[in-house]
């Protein structure tokens, strides 16, 4: 028998309290673990032979890879035999949550690109333990990763945290690897929106709803139409958020077309799957996001799911027994997470990194990822001055409407959280870039150990 909705909401609120307590206890536990690691380990008294140094390679330095690298740097044994190599093609940490807003609002685009700074790893990490390579991994092999340049970096363990890609770039991804290029692309979209009379946005997920509502808020005189293939916007979430988002679009005066897809663009219009046409002189495509899993397709073809995600075990090891030293985390991993986001990526990164550290200490992996309802919470902006926070466990939901006063969406907190000074950035990494040709001493067969594929700067 189904529980009354009021009781379901009360239980959901109780779960939320315990989730919050558990989150802060995890922070305390990790801080203590790092402190004890520093207390009871010390640098080797005699230099380690370079041939003994083992690489833990992290491919991708967004939320999952960046946080995995920090955990590795602060908890791996300090015997001089371990090196964390982070490989990331982007010049800056891309704070993707603000991209829809800054694709509309001028003068804030630089805030979406947070510099990678050495301070993120703390002041107790031995010099040279973290090596940053600005490059793109194009292929994973059994004992090495191959860079776009053709250079190979051997690994003992690998963490793959490559996230997802989109064909059209903005407003979901910058569309370029450099800060200046990304800023220029955002300014270009700003000017297209500013000059348009009729804007059509395809895709009724978070990015589509946010950029459509922001465009209509900033330019109320323009016609803004949101086209979504499902029968409700934000269809992966509870009915409360679906209704709230729809009401916000109506309040702002935007039009919403449901059950349709944009199949082609014409001169001054777009054509829908039904054959209908919608006036359009600025088309913004918020569809087509896919996992960035191609780099493992050759070495582990059976681990690629039909969705394009990489299948993983609960320990976040790749679901291929021939590659026990390879781990996967973040959006590219196939898990039961209904709403992949930064919180989920960070928790998966913890599981992967902690298991790699256990392997490095001669123990077996024991940490497992389990989806928690609180991880799937979302804050959806609905124009510049309103938002909704939504929790949904598939049966019950909780939502809060909020008023927004910061057009930059608290971007300064994101900078501070990864130890960067808001918004102080010369565009030049203040640490030392590694030459990948100098990282060939480590690696070798993984044996029973875990491979980490993540991008970290």
C-alpha positions in Angstrom: 0.0 0.0 0.0 1.4 3.4 -1.0 2.2 5.8 1.8 0.3 9.2 1.9 2.2 11.9 0.1 2.6 13.9 3.3 4.3 11.0 5.0 6.5 10.3 2.0 7.6 14.0 2.1 8.3 13.7 5.8 10.5 10.6 5.2 12.2 12.3 2.4 13.1 15.2 4.7 14.4 12.8 7.3 16.6 11.2 4.6 17.8 14.6 3.6 18.9 15.4 7.2 20.9 12.1 7.5 22.4 12.7 4.0 23.7 16.1 5.1 25.1 14.7 8.4 26.8 11.8 6.5 28.3 14.3 4.0 30.0 16.4 6.7 31.2 13.2 8.5 32.8 12.1 5.2 34.6 15.5 5.0 35.9 15.1 8.6 37.0 11.5 7.9 38.9 12.4 4.8 40.6 15.3 6.6 41.7 13.0 9.4 42.9 10.4 7.0 45.1 12.9 5.1 46.4 14.2 8.4 47.3 10.8 9.8 48.9 9.9 6.4 51.2 12.9 6.8 51.9 12.2 10.4 53.0 8.6 10.1 54.7 8.7 6.7 57.8 10.6 5.7 59.9 11.1 2.6 62.5 8.4 1.9 65.9 9.0 3.4 67.6 7.9 0.2 66.6 8.9 -3.3 64.4 6.4 -5.1 65.7 5.0 -8.4 63.6 6.6 -11.2 62.9 3.1 -12.6 60.9 2.4 -9.4 58.5 5.3 -9.7 55.0 4.2 -10.6 52.5 6.4 -12.4 48.9 6.8 -11.4 47.4 8.5 -14.4 44.2 10.5 -14.2 42.6 11.4 -17.5 40.3 14.4 -17.3 40.3 17.2 -14.8 36.7 18.2 -14.4 34.9 17.5 -11.2 35.6 13.8 -11.0 39.2 13.8 -12.2 40.3 16.9 -10.4 39.0 15.6 -7.0 40.4 12.1 -7.6 43.8 13.6 -8.2 43.7 15.5 -5.0 42.8 12.5 -3.0 45.6 10.5 -4.6 48.1 13.3 -4.0 47.2 13.5 -0.3 46.8 9.8 0.6 49.2 7.8 -1.6 52.2 6.4 0.2 55.0 8.9 0.7 57.8 6.5 -0.1 58.8 8.3 -3.2 57.6 5.5 -5.5 54.3 7.1 -6.6 53.6 9.8 -9.0 50.2 11.3 -9.9 50.0 12.3 -13.6 47.0 14.4 -14.6 46.2 14.7 -18.3 43.8 17.4 -19.3 43.4 19.2 -22.7 41.6 22.3 -21.3 43.6 25.3 -20.1 41.1 25.9 -17.3 38.5 24.2 -15.1 35.3 24.7 -17.0 32.5 25.6 -14.6 29.7 24.3 -16.8 26.8 25.1 -14.5 27.1 28.8 -15.4 27.5 28.4 -19.2 23.8 28.8 -20.1 23.6 32.1 -18.1 26.9 33.5 -19.4 25.9 32.6 -22.9 23.2 35.3 -22.5 24.5 37.8 -20.0 27.5 39.9 -21.2 30.5 40.7 -19.1 30.7 37.5 -17.0 32.2 34.9 -19.4 35.7 35.0 -17.9 34.2 33.7 -14.6 33.3 30.3 -16.2 37.0 29.5 -16.6 38.7 28.8 -13.3 42.5 28.5 -13.3 44.0 25.2 -12.2 46.2 26.1 -9.3 48.9 24.1 -7.3 47.2 25.2 -4.0 44.3 22.8 -4.8 46.5 19.9 -3.8 47.6 21.5 -0.5 51.0 22.5 0.9 52.0 19.0 2.2 52.2 17.2 -1.1 55.9 16.4 -1.9 57.4 18.4 -4.7 57.1 16.6 -8.1 54.5 14.1 -6.9 51.8 15.7 -9.0 52.6 16.1 -12.7 50.3 18.1 -14.9 50.2 17.4 -18.7 48.1 19.6 -20.9 47.2 17.2 -23.6 44.4 14.9 -24.8 44.4 11.1 -24.4 43.1 9.5 -27.6 43.6 5.9 -26.7 44.0 3.7 -23.6 46.1 0.6 -23.9 46.8 -2.1 -21.3 49.8 -0.5 -19.8 49.8 3.1 -21.2 47.7 6.0 -22.4 48.4 7.4 -25.9 48.3 11.2 -26.3 47.2 13.1 -29.4 50.8 13.9 -30.0 51.6 10.2 -30.2 53.6 10.2 -26.9 52.7 7.3 -24.5 52.6 7.6 -20.7 52.8 4.3 -18.9 50.6 3.7 -15.9 50.4 1.3 -12.9 46.8 2.5 -12.2 44.5 4.5 -14.3 41.4 6.6 -13.6 39.2 7.6 -16.6 37.2 10.7 -15.8 36.5 12.1 -19.3 32.9 13.2 -18.7 30.7 13.9 -21.7 30.9 15.8 -25.0 28.3 17.6 -27.1 28.4 18.1 -30.8 27.4 21.7 -30.7 29.4 23.1 -27.7 27.6 25.9 -26.0 25.6 26.3 -23.9 26.5 22.9 -22.4 30.2 22.9 -23.1 32.5 25.8 -24.2 33.5 24.2 -27.5 37.2 24.9 -27.2 40.2 23.9 -25.1 41.5 27.3 -24.3 40.1 30.1 -22.1 40.3 32.8 -24.7 38.7 30.6 -27.4 35.9 29.6 -25.0 35.3 33.3 -24.0 35.2 34.3 -27.7 32.6 31.6 -28.5 30.5 32.7 -25.6 30.6 36.3 -26.7 29.6 35.2 -30.2 26.5 33.4 -28.9 25.7 36.5 -26.7 25.7 38.7 -29.8 23.6 36.2 -31.8 21.0 36.2 -29.1 21.2 40.0 -28.8 20.7 40.5 -32.5 17.9 38.0 -32.9 14.2 38.5 -33.1 13.0 34.9 -32.8 15.1 32.4 -30.8 14.5 28.7 -30.8 16.1 26.4 -28.2 16.0 22.6 -28.7 16.1 20.4 -25.6 14.0 20.8 -22.4 16.6 19.6 -20.0 18.4 22.0 -17.5 20.6 23.7 -20.1 17.7 24.3 -22.5 15.3 25.6 -19.8 17.9 27.9 -18.3 19.2 29.5 -21.4 15.6 29.9 -22.8 14.3 31.5 -19.5 17.4 33.8 -19.2 17.1 34.9 -22.8 13.4 35.8 -22.3 14.2 37.5 -19.0 17.0 39.7 -20.4 15.2 40.3 -23.8 11.4 40.2 -23.1 10.7 41.7 -26.5 12.1 38.7 -28.3 10.2 35.6 -29.2 11.7 32.6 -27.4 10.5 29.1 -28.2 11.6 25.9 -26.4 11.2 22.7 -28.3 11.3 19.4 -26.4 10.8 15.8 -27.6 9.1 14.6 -24.4 5.7 15.5 -23.0 7.2 17.5 -20.2 10.3 19.7 -19.7 12.8 18.4 -17.1 11.2 14.9 -17.7 13.9 13.0 -15.7 12.8 14.7 -12.5 9.7 14.8 -10.4 6.3 16.4 -11.5 6.9 19.3 -9.1 9.9 20.5 -11.0 8.3 19.8 -14.3 5.4 22.0 -13.4 7.5 24.7 -11.8 9.7 25.0 -14.9 6.7 25.1 -17.2 5.0 27.8 -15.1 8.2 29.8 -15.2 8.4 29.7 -19.0 4.7 30.8 -19.2 5.3 33.6 -16.7 8.2 34.9 -18.7 6.2 34.7 -21.9 8.2 32.0 -23.6 6.5 29.4 -25.8 7.0 25.7 -25.2 6.5 23.0 -27.9 6.4 19.5 -26.5 6.5 16.1 -28.3 8.5 17.6 -31.2 12.1 17.7 -32.4 13.9 20.2 -34.5 15.0 18.2 -37.6 16.4 21.0 -39.8 17.2 24.7 -40.0 16.0 26.9 -42.9 16.4 30.5 -43.8 14.4 32.3 -41.0 12.8 29.1 -39.6 13.3 25.6 -38.2 11.4 22.5 -39.2 9.9 20.2 -36.6 9.5 16.4 -36.8 5.8 16.9 -37.4 6.6 19.0 -40.5 5.6 22.3 -38.8 7.8 25.4 -39.0 8.8 27.8 -36.3 10.1 31.3 -37.0 13.8 31.4 -36.0 16.8 33.6 -36.7 18.9 32.2 -33.8 18.9 28.4 -33.2 20.4 27.0 -30.0 20.8 23.3 -29.7 20.9 21.8 -26.2 20.7 18.2 -27.3 23.2 15.5 -28.3 25.3 15.1 -25.2 27.2 11.8 -25.2 29.7 10.1 -22.9 33.4 10.6 -23.9 34.2 6.9 -23.9 35.9 6.4 -27.3 39.3 6.2 -25.8 38.6 2.8 -24.2 36.7 1.3 -27.2 39.6 -0.6 -28.5 41.0 -2.0 -25.3 37.7 -2.8 -23.7 34.9 -2.9 -26.4 32.6 -5.1 -24.2 32.7 -2.5 -21.5 30.9 0.1 -23.6 27.2 0.1 -23.0 24.7 0.9 -25.8 24.3 4.4 -24.3 28.0 5.0 -24.8 28.8 4.9 -21.1 31.6 2.7 -19.7 30.3 -0.1 -17.6 31.8 -0.3 -14.1 31.8 -2.5 -11.1 30.6 -1.1 -7.7 34.3 -0.4 -6.9 34.3 1.8 -10.0 36.7 -0.6 -11.7 36.0 -1.0 -15.4 33.7 -4.0 -16.0 36.5 -5.9 -17.7 38.3 -8.5 -15.7 41.3 -8.2 -18.0 41.8 -4.5 -16.7 41.6 -4.7 -12.9 43.8 -1.6 -12.6 41.5 0.7 -14.6 38.9 2.8 -12.9 36.2 5.0 -14.3 34.2 7.8 -12.6 32.0 10.8 -13.4 29.5 11.2 -16.3 31.3 8.7 -18.5 30.6 5.9 -16.0 27.4 3.8 -16.2 25.8 3.8 -12.8 22.3 4.0 -11.4 22.6 7.8 -10.9 19.5 9.4 -12.4 20.9 12.9 -12.5 24.7 12.9 -13.1 26.2 16.0 -11.5 29.2 17.3 -9.6 28.3 15.7 -6.3 27.9 12.3 -7.8 31.2 12.8 -9.8 33.1 13.7 -6.6 31.7 10.7 -4.7 32.6 8.3 -7.5 36.1 9.9 -7.6 36.5 9.2 -3.9 35.6 5.6 -4.3 38.0 5.1 -7.3 40.9 7.0 -5.7 40.5 5.4 -2.3 40.5 1.9 -3.9 43.7 2.8 -5.8 45.4 4.0 -2.6 44.5 0.6 -1.0 46.0 -1.2 -3.9 49.2 0.9 -3.6 49.4 -0.1 0.0 49.1 -3.8 -0.9 45.4 -4.2 0.1 42.3 -5.1 -1.9 39.7 -2.6 -3.1 36.8 -2.5 -0.7 35.1 0.9 -1.3 31.9 0.7 -3.3 29.8 3.4 -4.9 26.1 3.4 -4.1 23.7 6.1 -5.3 22.1 8.3 -2.6 18.9 10.2 -3.2 20.5 13.5 -2.1 23.1 13.3 -4.8 20.4 13.8 -7.4 19.3 17.2 -6.1 19.2 20.0 -8.6 19.0 23.8 -8.5 17.4 25.1 -11.6 17.5 28.8 -12.5 14.3 30.2 -14.0 15.3 33.6 -15.3 17.7 35.9 -13.6 15.8 36.3 -10.4 14.2 32.9 -9.6 15.2 29.3 -9.0 13.9 26.0 -7.8 15.8 23.4 -5.6 14.4 19.9 -6.2 14.8 16.5 -4.5 13.2 13.4 -6.1 13.6 9.7 -5.2 11.2 8.3 -7.8 8.2 8.3 -5.4 8.3 11.5 -3.3 9.7 14.9 -4.0 10.6 18.1 -2.2 10.9 21.5 -3.9 11.8 25.0 -2.8 11.3 28.2 -4.8 14.1 30.8 -4.3 14.9 34.4 -5.2 18.2 35.0 -6.9 20.2 38.2 -6.5 23.6 37.3 -8.0 23.6 37.2 -11.8 26.9 35.3 -11.6 25.3 32.5 -9.7 27.7 32.4 -6.8 30.6 31.7 -9.2 33.0 33.2 -6.7 32.3 30.3 -4.3 33.3 27.8 -7.0 36.6 29.6 -7.5 37.2 29.6 -3.7 36.3 25.9 -3.4 39.2 24.9 -5.7 41.6 27.3 -4.1 41.6 30.0 -6.8 41.3 33.7 -6.1 38.0 35.1 -7.6 38.4 36.4 -10.4 42.1 36.8 -10.5 43.5 35.0 -13.6 46.3 35.8 -15.9 45.5 32.8 -18.1 48.8 31.2 -17.2 49.1 28.1 -15.0 51.2 29.1 -12.0 52.5 25.5 -11.5 55.0 23.6 -13.6 53.8 21.9 -16.8 55.2 18.4 -17.2 56.7 17.1 -20.4 55.0 13.8 -21.0 58.2 12.4 -22.5 59.7 12.6 -19.0 57.1 10.4 -17.4 58.0 7.0 -18.8 59.8 5.5 -15.9 56.7 4.2 -14.1 53.9 1.8 -15.2 54.1 -1.8 -15.9 51.5 -4.5 -15.5 48.7 -3.7 -13.1 48.4 -7.2 -11.6 45.5 -6.9 -9.2 45.8 -3.2 -9.0 43.4 -0.5 -10.2 43.9 1.8 -13.2 42.8 5.4 -12.9 41.8 7.4 -16.0 41.0 11.0 -15.1 42.0 14.5 -16.2 43.7 16.5 -13.4 45.6 19.8 -13.5 
